[in-house]
Amino acid sequence: LGLIGTVLGGVTLGVIGAAAAYGIQKSREKRDH
């Protein structure tokens, strides 16, 4: 259970990080144009 929780936690953080990076990239594109 601990291992599964760690894996799920890592995946969740990865998804949140990817979503945040995607949002930042989109906001930068809006600023440039």
PyMOL Python script that loads the backbone (N, CA, C, O; Angstrom):
from pymol import cmd

cmd.read_pdbstr("""\
ATOM      1  N   LEU A   1       0.854  -1.205   0.000  1.00  0.00           N
ATOM      2  CA  LEU A   1       0.000   0.000   0.000  1.00  0.00           C
ATOM      3  C   LEU A   1       0.883   1.245   0.000  1.00  0.00           C
ATOM      4  O   LEU A   1       0.595   2.222  -0.691  1.00  0.00           O
ATOM      5  N   GLY A   2       1.967   1.198   0.787  1.00  0.00           N
ATOM      6  CA  GLY A   2       2.868   2.351   0.835  1.00  0.00           C
ATOM      7  C   GLY A   2       3.495   2.601  -0.528  1.00  0.00           C
ATOM      8  O   GLY A   2       3.604   3.744  -0.972  1.00  0.00           O
ATOM      9  N   LEU A   3       3.912   1.509  -1.197  1.00  0.00           N
ATOM     10  CA  LEU A   3       4.548   1.653  -2.512  1.00  0.00           C
ATOM     11  C   LEU A   3       3.554   2.210  -3.522  1.00  0.00           C
ATOM     12  O   LEU A   3       3.886   3.095  -4.310  1.00  0.00           O
ATOM     13  N   ILE A   4       2.329   1.684  -3.493  1.00  0.00           N
ATOM     14  CA  ILE A   4       1.300   2.163  -4.426  1.00  0.00           C
ATOM     15  C   ILE A   4       1.018   3.640  -4.172  1.00  0.00           C
ATOM     16  O   ILE A   4       0.865   4.420  -5.112  1.00  0.00           O
ATOM     17  N   GLY A   5       0.951   4.019  -2.900  1.00  0.00           N
ATOM     18  CA  GLY A   5       0.688   5.417  -2.556  1.00  0.00           C
ATOM     19  C   GLY A   5       1.799   6.311  -3.071  1.00  0.00           C
ATOM     20  O   GLY A   5       1.544   7.409  -3.565  1.00  0.00           O
ATOM     21  N   THR A   6       3.048   5.834  -2.954  1.00  0.00           N
ATOM     22  CA  THR A   6       4.178   6.625  -3.439  1.00  0.00           C
ATOM     23  C   THR A   6       4.112   6.798  -4.951  1.00  0.00           C
ATOM     24  O   THR A   6       4.356   7.887  -5.471  1.00  0.00           O
ATOM     25  N   VAL A   7       3.779   5.717  -5.651  1.00  0.00           N
ATOM     26  CA  VAL A   7       3.680   5.778  -7.116  1.00  0.00           C
ATOM     27  C   VAL A   7       2.558   6.720  -7.533  1.00  0.00           C
ATOM     28  O   VAL A   7       2.738   7.570  -8.406  1.00  0.00           O
ATOM     29  N   LEU A   8       1.394   6.559  -6.898  1.00  0.00           N
ATOM     30  CA  LEU A   8       0.253   7.425  -7.237  1.00  0.00           C
ATOM     31  C   LEU A   8       0.587   8.880  -6.918  1.00  0.00           C
ATOM     32  O   LEU A   8       0.221   9.782  -7.672  1.00  0.00           O
ATOM     33  N   GLY A   9       1.278   9.109  -5.809  1.00  0.00           N
ATOM     34  CA  GLY A   9       1.666  10.470  -5.433  1.00  0.00           C
ATOM     35  C   GLY A   9       2.608  11.061  -6.467  1.00  0.00           C
ATOM     36  O   GLY A   9       2.473  12.229  -6.833  1.00  0.00           O
ATOM     37  N   GLY A  10       3.557  10.272  -6.941  1.00  0.00           N
ATOM     38  CA  GLY A  10       4.505  10.747  -7.948  1.00  0.00           C
ATOM     39  C   GLY A  10       3.803  11.064  -9.251  1.00  0.00           C
ATOM     40  O   GLY A  10       4.100  12.072  -9.893  1.00  0.00           O
ATOM     41  N   VAL A  11       2.870  10.206  -9.646  1.00  0.00           N
ATOM     42  CA  VAL A  11       2.124  10.436 -10.894  1.00  0.00           C
ATOM     43  C   VAL A  11       1.286  11.700 -10.768  1.00  0.00           C
ATOM     44  O   VAL A  11       1.215  12.504 -11.698  1.00  0.00           O
ATOM     45  N   THR A  12       0.651  11.871  -9.607  1.00  0.00           N
ATOM     46  CA  THR A  12      -0.190  13.057  -9.381  1.00  0.00           C
ATOM     47  C   THR A  12       0.658  14.319  -9.463  1.00  0.00           C
ATOM     48  O   THR A  12       0.266  15.292 -10.108  1.00  0.00           O
ATOM     49  N   LEU A  13       1.823  14.305  -8.810  1.00  0.00           N
ATOM     50  CA  LEU A  13       2.703  15.476  -8.857  1.00  0.00           C
ATOM     51  C   LEU A  13       3.160  15.731 -10.284  1.00  0.00           C
ATOM     52  O   LEU A  13       3.264  16.882 -10.708  1.00  0.00           O
ATOM     53  N   GLY A  14       3.433  14.673 -11.024  1.00  0.00           N
ATOM     54  CA  GLY A  14       3.872  14.816 -12.416  1.00  0.00           C
ATOM     55  C   GLY A  14       2.787  15.449 -13.267  1.00  0.00           C
ATOM     56  O   GLY A  14       3.061  16.318 -14.096  1.00  0.00           O
ATOM     57  N   VAL A  15       1.552  15.009 -13.058  1.00  0.00           N
ATOM     58  CA  VAL A  15       0.428  15.564 -13.832  1.00  0.00           C
ATOM     59  C   VAL A  15       0.224  17.034 -13.481  1.00  0.00           C
ATOM     60  O   VAL A  15       0.017  17.867 -14.363  1.00  0.00           O
ATOM     61  N   ILE A  16       0.285  17.348 -12.179  1.00  0.00           N
ATOM     62  CA  ILE A  16       0.107  18.742 -11.741  1.00  0.00           C
ATOM     63  C   ILE A  16       1.229  19.609 -12.312  1.00  0.00           C
ATOM     64  O   ILE A  16       0.977  20.722 -12.773  1.00  0.00           O
ATOM     65  N   GLY A  17       2.456  19.109 -12.283  1.00  0.00           N
ATOM     66  CA  GLY A  17       3.588  19.862 -12.815  1.00  0.00           C
ATOM     67  C   GLY A  17       3.441  20.092 -14.308  1.00  0.00           C
ATOM     68  O   GLY A  17       3.718  21.185 -14.802  1.00  0.00           O
ATOM     69  N   ALA A  18       3.005  19.066 -15.029  1.00  0.00           N
ATOM     70  CA  ALA A  18       2.827  19.196 -16.478  1.00  0.00           C
ATOM     71  C   ALA A  18       1.725  20.201 -16.784  1.00  0.00           C
ATOM     72  O   ALA A  18       1.860  21.018 -17.695  1.00  0.00           O
ATOM     73  N   ALA A  19       0.636  20.142 -16.024  1.00  0.00           N
ATOM     74  CA  ALA A  19      -0.478  21.075 -16.237  1.00  0.00           C
ATOM     75  C   ALA A  19      -0.035  22.503 -15.938  1.00  0.00           C
ATOM     76  O   ALA A  19      -0.402  23.432 -16.657  1.00  0.00           O
ATOM     77  N   ALA A  20       0.753  22.679 -14.878  1.00  0.00           N
ATOM     78  CA  ALA A  20       1.238  24.010 -14.519  1.00  0.00           C
ATOM     79  C   ALA A  20       2.166  24.542 -15.604  1.00  0.00           C
ATOM     80  O   ALA A  20       2.060  25.705 -15.993  1.00  0.00           O
ATOM     81  N   ALA A  21       3.078  23.700 -16.099  1.00  0.00           N
ATOM     82  CA  ALA A  21       4.003  24.114 -17.152  1.00  0.00           C
ATOM     83  C   ALA A  21       3.235  24.468 -18.418  1.00  0.00           C
ATOM     84  O   ALA A  21       3.586  25.424 -19.110  1.00  0.00           O
ATOM     85  N   TYR A  22       2.192  23.707 -18.724  1.00  0.00           N
ATOM     86  CA  TYR A  22       1.374  23.962 -19.916  1.00  0.00           C
ATOM     87  C   TYR A  22       0.663  25.305 -19.771  1.00  0.00           C
ATOM     88  O   TYR A  22       0.606  26.084 -20.722  1.00  0.00           O
ATOM     89  N   GLY A  23       0.126  25.574 -18.595  1.00  0.00           N
ATOM     90  CA  GLY A  23      -0.567  26.842 -18.348  1.00  0.00           C
ATOM     91  C   GLY A  23       0.383  28.019 -18.446  1.00  0.00           C
ATOM     92  O   GLY A  23       0.029  29.054 -19.011  1.00  0.00           O
ATOM     93  N   ILE A  24       1.593  27.876 -17.899  1.00  0.00           N
ATOM     94  CA  ILE A  24       2.586  28.953 -17.952  1.00  0.00           C
ATOM     95  C   ILE A  24       2.979  29.220 -19.398  1.00  0.00           C
ATOM     96  O   ILE A  24       3.114  30.375 -19.802  1.00  0.00           O
ATOM     97  N   GLN A  25       3.163  28.160 -20.178  1.00  0.00           N
ATOM     98  CA  GLN A  25       3.542  28.325 -21.583  1.00  0.00           C
ATOM     99  C   GLN A  25       2.445  29.064 -22.340  1.00  0.00           C
ATOM    100  O   GLN A  25       2.739  29.938 -23.155  1.00  0.00           O
ATOM    101  N   LYS A  26       1.188  28.724 -22.081  1.00  0.00           N
ATOM    102  CA  LYS A  26       0.063  29.368 -22.762  1.00  0.00           C
ATOM    103  C   LYS A  26      -0.010  30.842 -22.376  1.00  0.00           C
ATOM    104  O   LYS A  26      -0.261  31.693 -23.228  1.00  0.00           O
ATOM    105  N   SER A  27       0.210  31.151 -21.090  1.00  0.00           N
ATOM    106  CA  SER A  27       0.129  32.538 -20.639  1.00  0.00           C
ATOM    107  C   SER A  27       1.255  33.354 -21.265  1.00  0.00           C
ATOM    108  O   SER A  27       1.072  34.532 -21.570  1.00  0.00           O
ATOM    109  N   ARG A  28       2.422  32.732 -21.459  1.00  0.00           N
ATOM    110  CA  ARG A  28       3.544  33.442 -22.086  1.00  0.00           C
ATOM    111  C   ARG A  28       3.225  33.742 -23.544  1.00  0.00           C
ATOM    112  O   ARG A  28       3.558  34.817 -24.044  1.00  0.00           O
ATOM    113  N   GLU A  29       2.581  32.799 -24.229  1.00  0.00           N
ATOM    114  CA  GLU A  29       2.225  33.008 -25.638  1.00  0.00           C
ATOM    115  C   GLU A  29       1.249  34.177 -25.758  1.00  0.00           C
ATOM    116  O   GLU A  29       1.340  34.966 -26.699  1.00  0.00           O
ATOM    117  N   LYS A  30       0.321  34.292 -24.814  1.00  0.00           N
ATOM    118  CA  LYS A  30      -0.653  35.388 -24.848  1.00  0.00           C
ATOM    119  C   LYS A  30       0.063  36.723 -24.657  1.00  0.00           C
ATOM    120  O   LYS A  30      -0.313  37.720 -25.274  1.00  0.00           O
ATOM    121  N   ARG A  31       1.085  36.751 -23.812  1.00  0.00           N
ATOM    122  CA  ARG A  31       1.826  37.995 -23.564  1.00  0.00           C
ATOM    123  C   ARG A  31       2.591  38.422 -24.818  1.00  0.00           C
ATOM    124  O   ARG A  31       2.615  39.605 -25.160  1.00  0.00           O
ATOM    125  N   ASP A  32       3.211  37.469 -25.497  1.00  0.00           N
ATOM    126  CA  ASP A  32       4.006  37.787 -26.690  1.00  0.00           C
ATOM    127  C   ASP A  32       3.115  38.327 -27.800  1.00  0.00           C
ATOM    128  O   ASP A  32       3.478  39.293 -28.472  1.00  0.00           O
ATOM    129  N   HIS A  33       1.953  37.714 -27.997  1.00  0.00           N
ATOM    130  CA  HIS A  33       1.034  38.152 -29.060  1.00  0.00           C
ATOM    131  C   HIS A  33       0.019  39.063 -28.453  1.00  0.00           C
ATOM    132  O   HIS A  33      -0.862  39.560 -29.155  1.00  0.00           O
TER     133      HIS A  33
END
""", "prot")
cmd.dss("prot")
cmd.show_as("cartoon", "prot")
cmd.util.cbc("prot")
cmd.orient("prot")
